[in-house]
Amino acid sequence: MATRVLVLLGTKKGAFVLTGDAGRRDWSLDGPFCGCAPVNHVAADLATGVLHAAGGDGWSGPGVWRSDDRGQSWTKYDEGLTYADGEPAITSVWSLACGPGVLYAGVQPAGLFASTDGGRSWTHVRALRDHPSREHWQPGGAGLILHALVLDPADERRLWVGISAAGVFHSADGGASFEPRNRGTRCDFLPEEMRYPDYGQCVHSLAQAPGDGEWLYQQNHCGTYRSRDGGRRWESIEAGLPSSFGFASAVHPRDPLTFYTAPLNGDIVGRYMPDAKAAVWRTRDGGDSWTALRQGLPQENCYFGVLRRAMATDPLTPAGVYFGTNTGTLYASVDEGDRWHRIAEHLPTICSVTTVLAAD
């Protein structure tokens, strides 16, 4: 039975599904879906084949769309996506994570919800917003959002969340309790004596490497980091990169030492590719050294950025690597980043990229 690669895109004007053959040479595009509403993340439930899209805004309200037919039709659900009376209104859903019998959603303003009926209804996971640090959480440039959700595939009770700007929090008990895991990550925007707080960091993306579940990577507003103990301690790995600032990152599907990121030139000088030359940076040794991957990417007048969820890998051999830009172009590499090709363009701003394999 032939295998197809689905690249799921969340954009400012709906969700799109890009379908490619096993060789990743021929691609077809479907969409926009979800009524052209803003979609921040599209995720696939590998156990059921169901697709979910997270999004909404202050005008249309938050929601999670569900598709049971590989993206051809979608139904929006929002039952339970609300805080208690007196709490602020939820404006959008930013992130999703699928686990055995549970679907998690991160929202704005930052909080966590869970669904046990495939996204049709939602329950607030209160322990996160009940954490004593919450009164000190501050919004990042896009607001106070829970944009990163990492669910350990080996133990569904373990999850990590990333909040801008509150940092990384970890639960070992399925969301019954949370603890901050930010030791070693900087807050360059704070006075020097306060640069390494327990919480308050502006994490941009978070990824778990394959293996024992303890190796994590993080792209932060203030640096690039790895952790070898589940986030209890972070080490800077930005030496060799052209900037400490960026949003997107992705891990290799099999090699925990291979990690990709897309540095931008800085937070207050345009947020585009350094020197206006596009590159994805790859490490093969866990961040000890870096290589710029440029072949096939524009090397002049390149002023696009890559948003926090807009990079992904696929599980094929060699692994495919994908990233989408805020100018609506999707790039792919079928050789782990050595060479790049445009496989879609003229799309709305690409907010997220996710891959999944599907059988014909």
C-alpha positions in Angstrom: 0.0 0.0 0.0 1.4 3.4 -1.0 2.3 6.0 1.5 1.5 9.6 1.2 2.9 12.5 3.2 0.4 15.0 4.5 1.7 18.5 5.4 -0.9 20.2 7.6 -0.7 24.0 7.6 -2.3 26.4 9.9 -2.6 29.9 8.5 -4.1 33.3 9.1 -6.9 32.4 6.7 -7.7 28.8 7.5 -6.1 25.4 7.4 -4.6 23.8 4.3 -3.6 20.2 3.5 -0.6 19.5 1.2 -0.5 15.9 0.0 2.7 14.4 -1.4 3.8 11.1 -2.8 6.3 8.8 -0.9 9.1 10.4 -2.8 8.0 13.8 -1.8 8.3 15.1 -5.4 4.7 15.7 -6.4 2.4 17.8 -4.2 -1.3 18.8 -4.3 -2.9 21.5 -2.1 -6.4 21.6 -0.6 -8.0 24.4 1.3 -8.6 26.8 2.8 -10.7 25.0 5.4 -12.2 26.1 8.7 -14.2 28.9 7.2 -10.9 30.9 6.5 -10.8 31.6 10.3 -7.3 32.1 11.8 -5.7 28.7 12.5 -2.7 28.6 14.8 -2.0 24.8 14.8 -3.2 21.7 13.0 -2.5 18.3 14.6 -3.1 14.6 13.7 -4.3 11.9 16.1 -2.1 9.0 14.9 -4.3 6.5 16.6 -7.5 7.5 14.8 -6.4 9.4 11.8 -8.6 12.4 12.9 -7.2 15.9 12.1 -7.7 18.8 14.5 -7.2 22.5 13.9 -6.9 25.1 16.7 -7.7 28.7 16.2 -10.3 31.5 16.3 -10.0 35.1 17.3 -11.7 37.8 19.3 -14.3 38.3 16.6 -15.4 34.7 15.8 -14.4 33.2 19.2 -12.1 30.3 20.0 -12.6 26.8 18.6 -11.1 23.4 17.6 -12.2 22.0 14.3 -12.3 18.3 13.7 -12.0 16.4 10.4 -12.6 12.7 10.0 -11.9 12.6 6.2 -8.3 13.7 5.9 -9.3 17.4 5.8 -12.1 17.4 3.3 -14.7 18.6 5.8 -14.4 20.2 9.2 -16.7 20.8 12.2 -16.0 23.4 14.8 -16.4 22.7 18.5 -16.1 25.1 21.4 -18.2 23.6 24.2 -16.4 24.2 27.5 -13.7 26.5 26.1 -14.3 29.1 28.7 -13.0 30.1 32.1 -15.1 30.6 35.2 -17.1 33.8 35.7 -14.9 36.7 36.5 -12.0 35.3 34.4 -11.0 36.8 31.1 -12.6 35.6 27.9 -10.7 33.1 25.8 -9.9 34.6 22.4 -8.1 31.8 20.6 -6.8 28.2 20.8 -3.0 28.2 20.0 -1.8 24.6 20.4 -2.9 20.9 20.4 -1.4 17.6 21.6 -3.0 14.2 21.0 -2.6 11.4 23.5 -4.3 8.1 24.2 -7.9 9.0 24.8 -7.2 12.7 25.5 -6.7 15.8 23.4 -5.0 18.9 25.0 -5.4 22.5 23.9 -3.5 25.5 24.9 -5.4 28.8 24.8 -5.1 32.6 25.0 -5.0 34.0 27.7 -2.7 31.2 28.8 -4.4 28.1 30.1 -4.8 24.4 29.4 -7.9 22.4 28.4 -8.5 18.7 27.9 -11.0 16.7 25.8 -11.8 13.0 26.2 -14.4 12.9 23.4 -12.2 13.8 20.4 -12.4 17.6 20.8 -16.2 17.8 20.9 -16.2 19.2 24.5 -13.6 20.6 26.8 -12.7 20.8 30.5 -10.4 23.3 32.0 -7.2 21.8 33.5 -7.2 24.2 36.4 -3.8 23.3 38.1 -1.8 25.3 35.6 -3.7 28.6 36.1 -3.9 27.8 39.8 -0.1 27.8 40.0 1.1 30.5 42.5 3.3 32.1 39.8 0.3 33.0 37.6 -0.1 36.5 39.0 3.4 37.3 37.6 2.8 36.0 34.1 3.2 38.7 31.5 2.1 38.7 27.8 4.6 38.5 25.1 4.3 40.3 21.8 1.4 38.1 20.6 -0.3 38.2 24.0 -0.3 35.8 27.0 -0.5 32.5 25.1 0.1 28.8 25.7 1.6 28.0 22.3 3.8 24.9 23.0 2.4 21.5 24.1 4.7 18.5 24.4 3.1 15.2 25.4 5.5 12.4 26.1 4.6 9.5 23.8 6.0 7.0 26.3 4.1 8.3 29.3 0.9 10.3 28.6 1.0 11.5 32.2 4.0 13.6 31.4 3.6 16.9 29.5 5.4 20.2 29.1 3.8 23.5 28.2 5.4 26.7 26.9 3.9 30.1 27.7 4.9 33.5 26.5 5.9 35.0 28.7 5.8 32.7 31.7 8.2 29.9 30.7 8.1 26.1 30.6 5.9 24.2 33.1 5.9 20.4 33.5 3.4 18.0 34.8 4.2 14.4 35.7 0.6 13.5 36.7 -1.6 14.3 33.7 -2.1 17.9 34.6 -3.0 17.5 38.3 0.0 19.6 39.2 2.6 21.7 37.5 6.1 22.9 38.3 8.2 25.5 36.4 11.2 24.2 34.6 13.2 27.2 33.5 16.5 26.9 35.3 19.3 28.1 33.0 17.2 30.1 30.6 17.7 33.8 30.5 15.5 36.9 30.6 17.6 39.5 28.8 14.8 42.0 29.1 15.1 42.0 32.9 17.8 43.8 35.1 21.0 41.8 35.2 20.5 40.6 38.8 17.1 39.1 37.7 18.2 37.4 34.5 17.5 33.8 35.6 14.2 33.7 37.4 12.2 30.5 38.2 9.5 31.7 35.8 8.8 34.6 33.5 10.9 33.5 30.5 9.6 34.1 27.0 9.9 30.6 25.5 9.1 30.5 21.8 9.2 26.8 20.9 9.7 23.5 22.6 10.5 20.0 21.3 11.2 16.6 22.7 13.9 14.5 21.1 13.4 10.8 20.4 14.9 8.5 23.0 14.4 8.3 26.7 12.1 11.3 26.9 14.5 13.4 28.9 16.2 15.3 26.1 14.4 18.6 25.2 15.3 21.5 23.0 14.0 25.1 23.3 14.1 28.2 21.1 13.6 31.1 23.4 13.3 34.9 22.9 16.7 35.0 24.6 18.7 32.1 23.3 18.6 28.4 22.1 18.8 25.7 24.7 18.9 21.9 25.4 18.0 20.0 28.4 19.1 16.4 29.2 16.9 15.9 32.3 13.4 16.8 31.2 13.8 20.5 31.6 15.1 20.6 35.2 18.2 22.3 33.9 18.8 24.1 30.5 22.1 24.7 28.8 22.7 27.4 26.2 23.6 26.0 22.8 23.5 29.3 20.8 27.3 29.6 20.3 27.8 29.3 16.6 24.4 30.6 15.6 24.0 34.1 14.0 21.5 35.3 16.6 20.1 34.4 20.0 16.5 35.2 18.7 14.1 33.0 16.7 10.8 31.2 16.9 10.7 27.9 15.1 12.5 24.6 15.8 12.2 20.9 15.1 13.8 17.6 16.1 15.0 14.8 13.9 12.5 11.8 14.1 15.2 9.3 15.2 18.4 11.0 16.1 18.2 13.0 19.4 21.4 14.9 18.6 20.0 16.4 15.4 18.0 19.6 15.8 16.9 22.4 13.5 16.2 26.1 14.1 15.6 29.2 12.0 17.3 32.2 13.7 16.1 35.6 12.9 18.1 38.8 13.1 16.7 40.0 16.4 13.6 41.1 18.3 13.8 44.9 17.5 15.6 45.0 14.2 13.0 43.5 11.8 12.6 39.8 12.9 13.8 38.5 9.5 16.6 36.2 8.3 20.1 37.5 9.3 21.7 39.5 6.5 18.4 39.0 4.5 19.8 35.5 3.5 17.6 32.5 4.3 19.0 29.6 6.2 18.0 26.8 8.5 20.6 25.8 11.0 21.3 22.2 11.9 23.2 20.6 14.7 24.3 16.9 14.5 25.8 16.9 18.0 23.1 18.2 20.3 24.0 21.9 19.9 27.8 21.7 20.3 28.3 22.9 16.7 26.0 24.3 13.9 25.8 24.2 10.1 23.9 26.7 8.0 21.7 25.0 5.4 21.2 27.4 2.4 21.1 25.4 -0.8 17.9 26.3 -2.7 16.9 29.1 -0.3 16.9 32.8 -1.3 20.2 34.5 -0.5 19.4 38.1 -1.2 16.5 40.5 -0.3 15.0 37.8 2.0 12.9 39.6 4.7 10.6 36.8 5.7 10.3 35.3 9.2 9.3 31.8 10.4 6.8 31.7 13.2 6.9 29.5 16.3 5.1 26.4 15.1 6.0 26.7 11.4 8.8 24.0 11.2 8.5 20.2 11.3 10.2 17.0 10.2 8.7 13.8 8.8 9.5 10.2 9.8 10.7 9.0 6.4 14.3 8.0 5.6 16.1 10.3 5.0 13.9 12.6 7.1 12.1 15.5 5.4 12.3 19.0 6.9 9.7 21.7 6.3 9.2 25.3 7.2 6.6 27.9 6.3 7.1 31.7 6.2 5.1 34.6 7.2 4.9 35.6 3.5 3.1 32.3 2.7 5.8 30.1 1.2 6.4 26.5 2.2 9.9 25.1 1.8 10.8 21.4 2.0 14.0 19.3 2.1 13.9 15.6 1.4 17.5 15.0 2.5 17.5 16.3 6.1 18.1 19.9 5.2 20.9 19.7 2.7 18.8 21.0 -0.3 15.6 23.0 -0.3 12.7 23.4 -2.7 9.5 25.5 -2.7 6.5 23.2 -2.6 3.8 25.9 -2.0 3.6 29.7 -2.3 1.2 32.6 -2.2 -0.5 31.3 0.8 -1.6 33.3 3.8 0.8 33.8 6.7 1.8 30.2 7.7 1.5 29.8 11.5 2.1 26.1 11.8 3.5 23.1 10.0 2.8 19.5 11.0 3.4 16.3 9.1 1.7 12.9 9.1 1.9 9.8 7.0 -1.2 8.4 5.4 -1.9 5.2 3.4 -3.8 5.4 0.1 
